[in-house]
Amino acid sequence: MDGGTVARVVRSRRAEFAEGDIVLSHSGWQSFALSVGVGPRKLDPVAAPVTTALGVLCMPCFTAYAGLLTIG
């Protein structure tokens, strides 16, 4: 099932992702997923709780915000 996911990088061959990095991806609701490195976005747990990536800082919230500014 496709869905937004906050995940921890277990292993990476790409320079932009290190083991232990927290990322936001659309890899679905599963225990493990593979990625070619295109799409996942690094999250900074110091800047905000990682759960905000699926809540107040996610795409549906930005859609609602833009709709409020445009229509409301």
C-alpha positions as CSV (number, residue, x, y, z in Angstrom):
1,M,0.0,0.0,0.0
2,D,1.5,3.3,-1.0
3,G,1.7,6.0,1.6
4,G,3.9,8.6,3.2
5,T,6.5,7.0,5.5
6,V,9.1,8.2,8.0
7,A,11.9,5.7,7.8
8,R,15.5,5.2,9.1
9,V,18.2,4.4,6.5
10,V,19.6,1.0,7.3
11,R,22.2,0.9,4.5
12,S,23.1,3.3,1.6
13,R,25.4,3.4,-1.3
14,R,24.5,7.1,-2.0
15,A,26.6,9.9,-0.6
16,E,23.5,12.0,0.4
17,F,22.2,9.3,2.7
18,A,24.1,7.8,5.6
19,E,23.2,4.9,7.8
20,G,20.8,6.1,10.5
21,D,19.5,9.1,8.6
22,I,15.7,9.7,9.0
23,V,13.9,10.2,5.7
24,L,10.4,11.0,4.4
25,S,9.5,8.8,1.5
26,H,6.5,7.3,-0.2
27,S,7.7,3.7,0.1
28,G,4.5,2.4,1.6
29,W,3.6,0.8,4.9
30,Q,6.1,-2.0,5.2
31,S,9.0,-3.0,7.3
32,F,11.7,-2.5,4.7
33,A,11.8,-0.8,1.3
34,L,14.4,-0.3,-1.4
35,S,15.0,3.1,-3.1
36,V,17.3,4.3,-5.9
37,G,17.7,7.5,-3.8
38,V,15.3,9.6,-5.9
39,G,12.4,10.8,-3.8
40,P,13.4,10.3,-0.2
41,R,13.9,13.6,1.7
42,K,16.1,13.9,4.7
43,L,14.4,15.0,8.0
44,D,16.2,16.8,10.8
45,P,14.8,15.5,14.1
46,V,16.5,18.5,15.8
47,A,14.5,21.1,13.8
48,A,11.1,19.5,14.4
49,P,9.7,16.1,15.5
50,V,9.8,13.7,12.6
51,T,6.1,13.1,13.0
52,T,5.5,16.6,11.6
53,A,6.6,15.3,8.2
54,L,3.3,13.2,8.2
55,G,1.2,15.8,9.9
56,V,1.4,19.6,10.0
57,L,4.2,19.8,7.4
58,C,2.8,17.3,4.9
59,M,1.3,17.7,1.5
60,P,-2.4,17.6,2.5
61,C,-1.7,20.5,5.0
62,F,0.0,22.6,2.3
63,T,-2.9,21.9,0.0
64,A,-5.4,23.1,2.7
65,Y,-3.2,26.2,3.4
66,A,-3.0,27.1,-0.4
67,G,-6.7,26.5,-0.7
68,L,-7.4,28.8,2.2
69,L,-5.2,31.5,0.8
70,T,-6.6,31.2,-2.7
71,I,-10.3,30.6,-2.1
72,G,-10.8,31.6,1.5
